Amino acid sequence: MITNYRGRQESVLGMGACFGVYAEVVEPGEVAVGDLLRPATGPVATPA
């Protein structure tokens, strides 16, 4: 169902449905709705 909507694309893991970005965990823990997230390098992502 998701691949019908998003299609299939080539990625670093092969062909499949892309769901977002690849990342590494810098500091383990829980994330809640509304938490401010910041890439290890780059600008702060503010909640919508």
Long-range contacts (C-beta under 8 A, 24 or more apart in sequence): none
